[in-house]
Amino acid sequence: MSTHNARSPYTHDRRSRKKMWNNLFLGLAFISPWIIGFLSLVLYPFASSLYFSFTSYNILNEPQWVGMQNYQNLIGDARWVTSVKNTMYYVLVCVPIGVVLAIALSVLYHQKMPGRTLMRTLMYVPLIVPPVATGILWLWMFKPIGGLFNTVLAWFGIQGPTWLGDTDWAKISLIIIAQWGVGGNVLLLLAALADVPRQLYEAAEIDGASIWHRFWHITLPMISPVVLFITITGLISAFQAFTEAFIVSGGQGGPADSTLFYSLYIYQKAFRDFDMGYASALSWVLFLGILVFTGLIFRLSKKWVVYDRA
């Protein structure tokens, strides 16, 4: 009588499951530093700030639950209203200018021209300069007397403004500073331009399309996913603008609160007034605001972003 030596299905399944669990634990062990960092440095502060936003907390004492009081106090806070207005002005002006400038420079540097490689390299240099050093550099450039901009304007007989010392020019000055880091977006767009099929331009040229029509109907649609990306990242970055405004105003948001951006106001409440509960509420309002604007742009992008390259 012959015997059946094949392994039973139960034994095979048990060994497969054991191997699967071993692989899972091994994988988790390898990524455990990231998991620990995420839980302790991201998720825990994220959840804690939500809790603190419903409390009165000054770091030194235990948090006291106050419910929605911090959020209700926003309505009567004149400086909060000012910070919202300043930030919205900055976002609505700075982001479109940055996107248009990045597209223009990328199209320019995509052309065959002398020194193109050098110019592409120089575009990235500002991104490796520390933000604090950048702020100090621009402080000198915007000096009313002896600054670079006003010196150049004086050559043409134009008396320059006081820039960062003028409430009408302070935000404009910060918008100019923000364009210092346009090189990163230019590099992304250059990569997108290099991926546009050449035969589309050739067909358009045969049909007699002008340069403008080729750009509007071929180039822009083909790079639109990257344009969407830099718009979203620019929007998020602009809403959180802090470093340059802090440096040029000494952390005060002056003159006359004209550079009091939302993130700077959060900093003042948290680390100057030690009102962590109110600062947490401010942070969550900012988070929800960014979420709404990002979602709105994604929704509108369906009308102008082209993903089908066929």
Phi, psi and omega in degrees: 000125183280150178252150181264113185267358182295147178291144178290150178303326182296316180296318180296316180295322181295318178292325178294318179294320179297318178295321179297315180294322177298317178295322179296313180296323178295316178297318178296325178295321181291325182262008182301323176301320179292319181298315180298316179297319180295316182293319186273328186254348181238298186293315181296311176299325179298311180291322181296319181297325177295318178294313182297333181294344177256016182229167168258113189217126181238022178078314185284329182247165178293143178298138178248124183294126179234005178068230184271011186301317181299319180290325178291328180292340180299324185299321182265009182267104183295323181290329175295317178299318178298317180296324178294315180297315179299317182292318180295319176301314181298315181295312186290338179261315187291316185295309178301318178299317180297319180292314180297317180296319180296318179295315182298314181292322180293319177295320179297311183284351176279342180283155176283113185209153179298137177076016183298317181297317179297317181295321177297321179293315181296332179298332184270343184304315181302335182288340181263359176276130180303141182303324180295316178297322177299315180299318180294319178300314181289332174301316178293318182296329182265007179301133181298325180241118179088356178286157184299312185297311181291331176294315178295317179297325180294331177300330181260012177076022181254129176273115183286160178285177177275002175055255186289348177265002183244128182297333181279339185249349186298310180293324177298322178298318180292328176293322176296317179300322182298331181286352177301327183261025183290343185301325179298316178292326178298318180296320177297316180291326176298320177296321178293320179295324179293341182265358179288126181302128182295330184294337177293318177293320181296319178295321180293322178295321178297323179282356177085021180290139179284172179299318180297316180294323178295320179293314186288323186257349179239299185299306185298313177299323182291330180259006185300325176299322178289324176299318177299317181298312182289334175292314180296311181294323177295321179297312180297318179295319181293321177297332182257017181306129185214304194303306183297318179296323179294316184290313185289338181252002182067024179082004183264339182082016182276176001281140177053042178062020182287340176245022177282087178278165186301313182296325178293323178292321175300315179301315181298317180293322185281314191248356172252314179267349181056033176261077186293328179296313180292320179297323177294320177297319177300318182295320181288327174295319177297316179301315180293323177297314178297320180298317181295312181294322178295316178298323179295318179294319177298321180293317180288337183294340179298338182273343185226348179271130182251118177257336180276111183264007182287000000 
